[in-house]
Amino acid sequence: MKQPDGAESLREERPDLTVLGLDGAFSIGEQAFSVVEELFLEVKARTLVEFGSGRSTARLAQSFPEARILSLESGHEYWHTTSSVISEMGFHKRVTVELRELQWFRVGWGMHCSYRWGGFPGSVDAVLIDGPPGWACRGREACLYQVWNSLRKGGTVILDDYARPGERMAARAWKLVFGGAIELEELVVGHGLCVVRKVRHILPQFLNPRLARLNLWSCYRFLRSTATDTLRRRPMPLTGTR
Ligand SMILES: C[S@@+](CC[C@H](N)C(=O)[O-])C[C@H]1O[C@@H](n2cnc3c(N)ncnc32)[C@H](O)[C@@H]1O
């Protein structure tokens, strides 16, 4: 099937429902999405949670016609557009796009900027973590902490953008928090995927001393990148001006 090139954003006032290609700048990518479909089919996904809505939300609804989907979105504009697409395609009875703004919170010793805490369906089979955007400090890492109690044993979580250092750090933190209760696998496709399988349920171990080291390192990285951004944005002083 020929996919539109996806450069147009979902931000038009009246969404163009034929434009659901996933190879645009902010989307997961067609190749990676095929892998997500396969892995979610393997666990017979009927209850899905997506962190970071977009074209992928409608595509998941199309690929899993029996599934109930909760998709979380932090941006008002993106929430509005994705909700409109879902309604116009007639998926609104089983797909909920929920606005949960980003906020700062602490988990154990770590600070995260991620979706406001809220409820999840009782027994989640599959989770796609493709938000919040990369600038949100340890935002994606916190998504697994939020959904953990609702994720069923044997359920699958897929983290997109695993080629980025922040996402790799999230997976390292998960391993320290959940130990043998999860299995991790890296797939080199699209922007990189990390597949997490829940082997058994445990109470997360947030007070692991090795996690404290990782927290310090991530604070340093966050402060450094914030400082660099601020310096880049500050206009250079002109010679002779105050
Ligand atoms: C990686 S995107 C999610 C993409 C979606 N899962 C998909 O594959 O279509 C993560 C978040 O970035 C934000 N976002 C989406 N498009 C954007 C754009 N063009 N510019 C800035 N932020 C965007 C939205 O808040 C979205 O939830």
Ligand as a Chemical Component Dictionary entry (heavy atoms), coordinates in Angstrom:
data_LIG
# 
_chem_comp.id                   LIG 
_chem_comp.type                 NON-POLYMER 
_chem_comp.pdbx_formal_charge   0 
_chem_comp.three_letter_code    LIG 
# 
loop_
_chem_comp_atom.comp_id 
_chem_comp_atom.atom_id 
_chem_comp_atom.alt_atom_id 
_chem_comp_atom.type_symbol 
_chem_comp_atom.charge 
_chem_comp_atom.model_Cartn_x 
_chem_comp_atom.model_Cartn_y 
_chem_comp_atom.model_Cartn_z 
_chem_comp_atom.pdbx_ordinal 
LIG C1  C1  C 0  6.774 11.475 18.957 1  
LIG S1  S1  S 1  5.291 12.372 19.078 2  
LIG C2  C2  C 0  4.063 11.136 19.039 3  
LIG C3  C3  C 0  3.857 10.612 17.662 4  
LIG C4  C4  C 0  2.816 9.543  17.500 5  
LIG N1  N1  N 0  2.973 8.456  18.437 6  
LIG C5  C5  C 0  2.912 9.013  16.084 7  
LIG O1  O1  O 0  3.724 8.117  15.827 8  
LIG O2  O2  O -1 2.177 9.515  15.238 9  
LIG C6  C6  C 0  5.336 12.790 20.798 10 
LIG C7  C7  C 0  4.611 14.061 21.162 11 
LIG O3  O3  O 0  5.191 15.163 20.479 12 
LIG C8  C8  C 0  4.218 16.174 20.287 13 
LIG N2  N2  N 0  4.201 16.501 18.847 14 
LIG C9  C9  C 0  3.589 15.846 17.858 15 
LIG N3  N3  N 0  3.818 16.444 16.661 16 
LIG C10 C10 C 0  4.606 17.502 16.924 17 
LIG C11 C11 C 0  5.176 18.538 16.124 18 
LIG N4  N4  N 0  4.979 18.584 14.806 19 
LIG N5  N5  N 0  5.943 19.464 16.730 20 
LIG C12 C12 C 0  6.145 19.442 18.061 21 
LIG N6  N6  N 0  5.624 18.474 18.895 22 
LIG C13 C13 C 0  4.862 17.537 18.331 23 
LIG C14 C14 C 0  2.877 15.627 20.783 24 
LIG O4  O4  O 0  2.648 16.103 22.088 25 
LIG C15 C15 C 0  3.141 14.132 20.794 26 
LIG O5  O5  O 0  2.373 13.466 21.744 27 
# 
loop_
_chem_comp_bond.comp_id 
_chem_comp_bond.atom_id_1 
_chem_comp_bond.atom_id_2 
_chem_comp_bond.value_order 
_chem_comp_bond.pdbx_ordinal 
LIG C1  S1  SING 1  
LIG S1  C2  SING 2  
LIG S1  C6  SING 3  
LIG C2  C3  SING 4  
LIG C3  C4  SING 5  
LIG C4  N1  SING 6  
LIG C4  C5  SING 7  
LIG C5  O1  DOUB 8  
LIG C5  O2  SING 9  
LIG C6  C7  SING 10 
LIG C7  O3  SING 11 
LIG C7  C15 SING 12 
LIG O3  C8  SING 13 
LIG C8  N2  SING 14 
LIG C8  C14 SING 15 
LIG N2  C9  SING 16 
LIG N2  C13 SING 17 
LIG C9  N3  DOUB 18 
LIG N3  C10 SING 19 
LIG C10 C11 SING 20 
LIG C10 C13 DOUB 21 
LIG C11 N4  SING 22 
LIG C11 N5  DOUB 23 
LIG N5  C12 SING 24 
LIG C12 N6  DOUB 25 
LIG N6  C13 SING 26 
LIG C14 O4  SING 27 
LIG C14 C15 SING 28 
LIG C15 O5  SING 29 
# 
